[in-house]
């Protein structure tokens, strides 16, 4: 069985090196991007399946889990 979802590509820079890794889950891509940012990598960004490039803050806003948590917080 093959996996058909469009992957998320996480990009970052360290010195002159460009790092690139692929993740199939949005949350996994977000975790990797956060780890790289905490490790000191620069210009950390995520390219979604549609090809849109976003920084960590922008991408986090699109996560369903974040949207659901905000909706629950407002209901309290």
N, C-alpha and C positions, 0 to 999 in steps of 0.2 A: 504494500500500500504506500502510495506516495503522498507527501505533504504538499498541498496546493496553495496554501496561504502565501501572500506576498511577504517576504521577510522585511525586518527592520534592520537598517544598516547604521551602526554606531561609528562615528568618526571623531577623532581627536588629534591634536598635535602635541608633540613633545620635541622641542628643539626644531630640527628640520625634518623630523620623521612624522609621517602621517599614519596613524593607526586606524584600522578598519576591521570591525567584526560584525557578524550577522547574527541576529536573534529572530526566532519565529514568534515570540510572545512579546507584546508591548511592555508588560511589566518587567520582563527580563532585560529588555533593551534599556529601560529606565534605570534599573539597578546597575547595569554595567556603566551607563553614562555617569551616574552618581559616583560610583567607585573611581572612575577615571578622573573626575573632577576633584574628588577628595585627595587623589594621589598627585595632583598638581598638573595634570594635563590641561592644555589650553584649547579653546575653541571647540569644546565638546558639543556635538550635535547629533541628531538622529534623523535619518531619512526614512519616511514611512513608505508603505507599499505603493502609494500613489506617486511617489517621487518627491514629495514636499519635504524640504529640509527645515528642521526646527531646532531651536536651542532647548536645553533641558526644561526650562520654565514653560515654554510654549507647548512642548510635548506632554508634560505632566498634566496640563489643563485638558488635554484630549482623552486622558485615560478614563475609562468608564468607572473604575473603582473610585477615583477622586471625585467624579461628578456625583456618584451615589452617596459618598460620605458627606459631601457638602449639602446635599438635599436632606439627608437625615439630620444634620446639625441644625439646619434652619427649622426643621419640624419640632425640635425640642423646645 
